[in-house]
């Protein structure tokens, strides 16, 4: 019985020290994780690109089955559509097209800059998982932005005396998208290679 009491006393006495040890173990780990996240410039730039597209009403970033079903059935709400925000259905066609060209140019340049950053990361051979996911998310936003620009130009063509060549207007963004698709695949492959154990 005395042995049991001694064991209880030892466990009770060591409990506070165990608590302190837990705190000292977890604090450095969380600091290391946040530092790694702060160091990913590609991740930060890709998130900024996606946020800018959402703020302008160019994209939602949603790729769920529900949103896909809405697009296919034609029941998707256009209350917050980009073409409505810029008045493509009622403003002067020339001013609408100027706005679309400006926004499209910014999107194309932003995506091209992201592509260059991703290529640099691939060249160094050290892409993080967050680099891959954030770049792919930015690519989704860019594709949705392309659809938004196309819709806005289509609205102008429905009521304008002259018809704008939508494919020609979208060409700069289409070129950036084509490059970014290849880069997204290469970035994912580079991450996969990084995860592979080194050959002995």
Residue, then its C-alpha position, 0 to 999 in steps of 0.5 A: x500500500x505504501x508503494x502505491x502512495x509513493x507512486x501517486x506522490x511522484x506522479x502528482x509532483x511531476x505533473x507541473x513540470x510535464x505541463x511546462x514541457x508541453x508549452x516549450x515543445x509547441x511554441x517553436x513549432x508554430x513559430x517555424x510554420x508561420x515563418x515558412x508561410x511568410x517566406x513564400x512570395x509566390x503564395x502571397x502573390x497568387x493569393x493577392x491575384x485571386x483576391x483582386x479578381x474577386x474584388x472586381x467581380x471577375x471571379x468567385x473562385x468557386x468550383x463546387x458541384x453546385x456552382x457547376x450545376x448552376x452554370x449548366x442549367x442557366x440558373x446561376x445568378x448574375x446579380x453580381x456579375x462583372x458585366x453588371x458592375x461595369x454597366x455593360x448593358x447600359x453604359x456607352x459601348x466605347x467606355x465599357x470596352x475601354x474598361x474591359x481592356x484595362x481590366x483585362x490588361x491588368x489580369x493578363x500582366x498579373x498572371x504573366x508575373x505569377x507565371x514568371x515567379x512560378x518558373x523561378x520556383x521550379x528552377x530552384x527546385x523548392x516549391x512548397x505545397x502552398x505554392x502549388x495550391x495557390x497558383x492553381x487557385x489563381x489559375x481558376x480565378x483567371x479562367x473565370x475572369x476570362x469568362x467575365x470579360x467575354x460576357x461583358x463584351x457580348x453584352x456590348x455587341x448585343x446593342x452596339x452598332x459595331x461588333x467587337x471581335x471577342x476572341x481578338x480582345x481576349x488574346x492577351x489573357x488567353x496567351x497568359x492562360x496557356x502558359x500558366x496551364x503548362x506551368x501549373x503542371x510543371x509546378x505540381x510535378x516539381x513538388x512531387x519530385x521534391x516529395x520523392x525520397x532521394x535515391x540511395 
